[in-house]
């Protein structure tokens, strides 16, 4: 699709608001939250699923049939399944990653949570995640849901993003800063 990033975000935002409001009115936010987690995992793990939502070679009918089968197989709620079907009919599935992120953010806001993107050199243990969540809660004043990722190139330390704030305590970053400082001296 030739949509710009801001147009894609706008499309995703409109669908996300509709799904969120319908789920909230039906008191089905926990189901919707589970659906978003399942869709996020599918987007992360399946190249075929990503091809289905983004490739122009699939017709609207093909996407609609495939998304209906996927929704049934994943056990998605009726609201989410019908929204995905409508998006497929209108050739809007390419905004699915933004939709998942927007709905997840709306649900977190409703619950008084904030998300933190944490990248570490090694997988964090449950105790480390709990300790980090507690420290971030003190800092931001809200419950913090940690979304962790591993990037071995960091060597050690963490990169934490909460909203527009970023804390980079990785060894790779410190080495880069030291290298820059040495260039200035010499």
N, C-alpha and C positions, 0 to 999 in steps of 0.2 A: 504494500500500500504506500501511497505517496503522502501520507499524513505526516505533519510535523510532530515533534515531541509534545508541544503544548496542545495541539489538537487531540492527540492520543490521550494525554492526561485529562483533558476536558471530557472526552467521551467516557473514559474510565470513571471519572468522578461522578458523572451523571448516573451511570449504571450502578455504581457503588452506593450512592445516596439512596437510590430506589430500593436496592436489595436490603440495605441496612434498615431503612424505615419500615419495609414490609416485615422483616424478621423481628424488629423491635415490637411492632404492633401485634404480631402473632406470638410474642414471647418465645422466640426461637433463636435468640442470639447465640446461645451455646452451640446449637446445631450448625449455625452459619459459620461460627468460628472454627468448628471441626472441619467443615467443608473447605474453608480457606486454607487450613493447614494441609489437607489432603491435596488440594489443587497446587499449592506451593511445592509440595514434595514431588508431585507428578511433573511439574514444570522443570524442577531441578534435575530429576532423574531420567526423564524420557525425551530423547531426541526426536522420536516419532511424534510425540504429543506436541512438541514445539514446532515441528514441521507442519502438522495439521493446522495449527492456529495461525501460522505466519506465511505459509506458502500459497502463492496465487494459483498453483496448478489444481488445487482442490476446488470444486464448484461449491456453491452455497448449499446445494442439496447434499453433496458428499459430507461437507462439514456438519450440517444439521444432523444427518443420520449417525455420523461417527460420534458427535458430542452427546447425542441421546444415549447411545450404547455405553459410552464412557461414564456418563452420569449414573446410569443404572448400575454398572459394574462397581463404581466407587460408592454407591449408596448415598449420593448427594440429595439434599433436601429438595422438595418440589420447587421452592422459590429460586434456589441457585440453579437447578437443572433447567427450569423454564427460561431463566435469564440467559443462560448459556445458549439455549436453543434459539432464542430471539437474536442474540449476538451473532450466531452462525448464519441465520437467515439474512441478516443485514450486513454480513461480511465484516463484522467488528471483533472477531475473536482475537485479532492481533493485539488488542489492548488487555488481554487476560492477565498478564503479569502486573500491570498497573492497577487493574481492578482488584486483584487479590491483595495487593499492598494497601490500596485505599480502604477496602472493607476491613482489613485487619487493623488499620489505624483507627477507623471509626469505632470499632468494637473496643479497642484498648482505651480510647478516650472515654467512652461510655463507662468503662469499668474503673476509670481513674488510674490507668496504667500508662506507662511510656515505654517504648521499645528502645533497646540499646543494641547496636550492631557491634559485636565484639569479635575481633580477629586476633588469633593467637598463633604462636609457632607450633604448639602442640595442643591436642584436645584438652579442654578444661575438665577437671573432675567435678562431680556434683557439689562437693564441698567448696571448691574454688568459685563455681558459678553462684552458689548461695552467698558466699562472702562478698563477691563482687556486686551482686544485686543489693545486698544490705548497704554497702558503701555508696552505691549510686543512689539508693533511696534517700540516704541522708543528704546527698548533694542536690538532688532535684525535687525532693519533697513528695514524690509519688512512688507507687509500686513500679518496679522495673522488670520488664520481661526481656530476657537476654536471648538474642539470636546469635549463636556463635558459629564461627567459621575458622578453618585452619589454613594458614599460609606459612609453610616452612621457611620461606625466604626471609621471614622476620627475624630468624635466628633465636630470638627470645623476646619476652615482654608481650605487650598488648597494644592494640589500637582499638579504642572505644569511641563509638559515635552515638551520641544521644541528642536527637533533634539536630540543631545546627552546630552543636559543640562537638569537637573531636579532641581526644587525648591520645597522643602517640608516644608510648613509652617503649617502643620496640628497639631492640639492639641495632637492627638494620638502619633505623632512622638516626640513632645516636652516632653510628659509624659514618653515615652520610654527612651529618652535621660536623663531625670532627674532620672529615675529609675537606669539606668546604672551608672550615676555619684554617686548616693547614695551607690551603691554596691562597688564602688572603695574606698569610704571614710570609710565604715564600714567593 
